[in-house]
Amino acid sequence: MNRVDEPLAWVSARFEKGAISPTAFRWKSREFRVTAVNARWVDRSTRPIRHGFSVSAASGEVIELEYREGDPVWYVTGVVT
């Protein structure tokens, strides 16, 4: 896994029944459609609280995303190579 901490241009996500599910995002001029959320976790030891996601994109990449509560920006935090 290559670690990164880069903001995303935009993210589409569903917020339903207390769960967050990213569905698509743009990173480095590319658009990614999320085909599966492989794992999700919440880090409550940080402020702001961070919600992490491992997602599979239609392009085949597995990418880690992070949403920080109260921050209007999502981040890419890792890419599986």
N, C-alpha and C positions, 0 to 999 in steps of 0.2 A: 504494500500500500504506500503510495506517495502522499505525504501529508502536505496540505495546502491550507490557506486561510484567505480565500478570495471572495469578495462580494459578488452576488448574482445580479444581472441586469433586471430580471423579473422572475417571479415564481407564480405558478398557478397551484393552489392547494385547496382541499376540502377541509372544512372544520365542522365535524359533525359528531354528536354524542360524546363530546369531550376528547375526541381523537383528531389529530392533524394528519392529513395524507397528501403529500406533494404529488401533483399529477403531470406537471411539465415545468421546464425552466430554461432560461437562456444563460449560457456561460461562454465567454470568449467568442462571441459572435455566432455561436451554434445553438440551435434549439434542440432540446432533449425531451422526448416523451417518456414518462415513467410507465413501465410495463408492470413493475412489481415493487412493493415496499418489502424488502427482505428482513429488515429488523428496525426497531425503533426503541429509543431509550430517552430517559430524562435525567439530567444532571442537576439535582437540587442543591448541590454543594457550592454552586457558583451563583453570583449575582451579576447579571440577570440569570434566571433559570434557563438552561439550554436544552432544547429538544433536538435529538440527533436521529438521523434516518440513513439507513443503507438502502439505496434504490438501484434497481436495474433499469437501464434505459433501452429504448427500442434499438439503438445502435449497437448494443452489446456490452457497453461499459457498465461497471458497478461503481457508483459514486456515493460518497457520504455527504449529506447535507446537514445544515444546522440552522435552527430558528432560535433566536434569543428573545425571550419574552420582552415586550416593550420596544424592541428594535425593529424598525420597519424594513430592515434588510436581511435577506437570507444569505448563507455562506456555503461555499463548497469547502469541505474540510479534508477530503481525501479522495483519491482515485485509485482503484485496483488496476494494476497493470498486468 
